[in-house]
Amino acid sequence: MNKKFVEEYYDLKYPDTYIETAEEQDEKFKSMGQEVMLLKGQVEDVMGKQGKEALRLCEKLFEAESRYNELLVRLAYLQGARDKEKMLE
């Protein structure tokens, strides 16, 4: 597998649209995403009442989680490409 090619293809094909694409293709994923966003909103409300420092920490957590999930999706895509290559051997 040409890892560099697959990574570049992924970046071109799925530029920050993997969530929208998954929501269009899977109702369960869409529903879970809505639940997560609702809960995050509730957490932000509670943390906001605790003060600015708590709210900033909450925002940092959500941003880190987003970057983590983006990397996980990319790694899963690359694993799928490796698996496909093995199956075709």
C-alpha positions, 0 to 999 in steps of 0.5 A, spaced: 500 500 500 502 506 498 501 510 505 502 517 502 497 516 496 492 513 501 493 519 506 493 524 501 487 521 497 483 521 504 485 528 505 482 530 499 476 526 499 474 527 506 476 534 508 472 535 515 466 532 512 466 525 515 461 527 520 456 529 515 457 523 510 456 518 516 450 522 518 447 522 511 449 514 511 447 512 518 441 514 522 444 511 528 450 515 528 446 521 526 442 520 533 448 518 537 451 525 534 445 529 536 445 526 543 452 527 544 451 535 542 446 535 547 450 533 553 456 537 551 451 543 551 448 541 558 456 540 560 458 547 558 452 550 561 454 547 568 461 549 567 459 556 565 456 557 572 462 554 575 466 560 572 470 562 566 476 557 568 472 551 568 468 553 562 475 554 558 477 547 561 471 544 558 472 547 551 479 545 551 476 538 552 471 538 547 477 541 542 482 535 544 476 530 543 474 532 536 482 532 534 482 525 537 476 523 533 478 526 527 485 522 527 481 515 529 477 516 523 483 517 519 487 511 522 481 507 521 480 509 513 488 507 513 487 500 516 481 499 511 486 500 505 491 496 508 485 490 509 483 491 502 490 490 500 491 484 504 484 481 501 486 482 494 493 479 495 
